[in-house]
Amino acid sequence: MNEDRKRIVLAGGSGFIGGALTAKFLSQKYEVIILTRAPKPRGDGAREAAWDGKNPGEWTGFLEGAEGVVNLTGKNINCPHTPENVRELTASRVDSVRAIGAALERVNRPPRAWAQASAIGFYGDAGEMICDENSPPGNDALAEICQKWEDAFHSTKTPNTRKVLLRIGFVLGRDGGALPVLEKLTRWFLGGRAGSGRQFISWIHFPDLAQIFRGAIENGDWSGTFNAVAPKPVTNDEFMGELRRALHRPWSPPAPEFAVKLGARLMNSEASLALAGCRAEPKRLLDGGFQFQFSGLGDALANLYG
């Protein structure tokens, strides 16, 4: 371990967001320890340590004196939401939170901050209702998963570690997440609205999400729950229109609900991920003066595809 640099312990660092956050923290001269099930040597300066996502282990030592721990662990929600998959989606999230909580109790100098991922799926399919951090939870499968995820986080006892929960929206990036799938469909002239197109997409461009994670670790005034979304959510119809514009594609035929469900079945995905929506607002970030670099979808997509 490098005692000269501040250390970030990043659980779930092998995914799209985790990989991008690793690069961001390395660029800011942090020592980055990635907790992963299959550690391997790296060439970027980060170090990987073995963990099973369920129990404290040798990786616990990396928490000693760390600046922060970031937990992104969780099975990808892009799968059919069968009862078995819902159990796995829930367990992968709850177990990792409990493991980190138990590990924090074992160290003498715990991290200053714990930034925990959640999702705006907490609010369920909320229609046109504006959801801020005080809005009630939804009642669908994703909402129930998020509630159990967050309950596990809130129930951990960390008197010496400040805790920040980030309900993350649709993250824009070309290296992972859902955007590359929509990009491919749009390039194939299949970039029309899904279903009614009225469902809201609460999105965020990765550079802003990275700044929010940095704030969660470095800003001692931040604690509790924040909606990690841009301030201007759009409908699915508007989103696909902006994406077609960014990719220089003409109007495309809409995909009716039955076609979305059929396509999801063929792609081993879940139709509700496209047909449900949430109009989330980053109220606490805005009230705290956070400055978004990309508050408009057009500017964010131009940055990605310009």
Disulfide bonds with the S-S distance in Angstrom:
none
